[in-house]
Amino acid sequence: MKQTKDITSASFPCCTPEHNVQQAAEMMARHECGEIAVVETEENLKPIGVITDRDIAWRVVATGKKPGANEPARCHGEPPVTITREAFRA
């Protein structure tokens, strides 16, 4: 049976609250994913939320907001659910 450490990575796409929605969307496109973590800082990587392509579509584009420098990523994230690598020991 695989353990969490077998399918997780210490390296993952993430943004900080200082990134804007457009930058978050560019990261999703670059990494070919629909969700990225929002972390406190690039140094400590403490997760504080996530932002999804759906967040951007529903909360930014659908409401007529411009997904640029005036729209910080932190406004649209969901609270994080985290798990340690050791959580699923066989």
Secondary structure in CASP SS format (residue, H / E / C, confidence):
PFRMAT SS
TARGET T0000
AUTHOR 0000-0000-0000
METHOD secondary structure of the structure
MODEL  1
M C 1.00
K C 1.00
Q C 1.00
T H 1.00
K H 1.00
D H 1.00
I H 1.00
T C 1.00
S C 1.00
A C 1.00
S C 1.00
F C 1.00
P C 1.00
C E 1.00
C E 1.00
T C 1.00
P C 1.00
E C 1.00
H C 1.00
N E 1.00
V H 1.00
Q H 1.00
Q H 1.00
A H 1.00
A H 1.00
E H 1.00
M H 1.00
M H 1.00
A H 1.00
R H 1.00
H H 1.00
E C 1.00
C C 1.00
G C 1.00
E E 1.00
I E 1.00
A E 1.00
V E 1.00
V E 1.00
E C 1.00
T C 1.00
E C 1.00
E C 1.00
N C 1.00
L C 1.00
K C 1.00
P E 1.00
I E 1.00
G E 1.00
V E 1.00
I E 1.00
T E 1.00
D H 1.00
R H 1.00
D H 1.00
I H 1.00
A H 1.00
W H 1.00
R H 1.00
V H 1.00
V H 1.00
A C 1.00
T C 1.00
G C 1.00
K C 1.00
K C 1.00
P C 1.00
G C 1.00
A C 1.00
N C 1.00
E C 1.00
P E 1.00
A H 1.00
R H 1.00
C H 1.00
H C 1.00
G C 1.00
E E 1.00
P C 1.00
P C 1.00
V C 1.00
T C 1.00
I C 1.00
T C 1.00
R H 1.00
E H 1.00
A H 1.00
F H 1.00
R C 1.00
A C 1.00
END
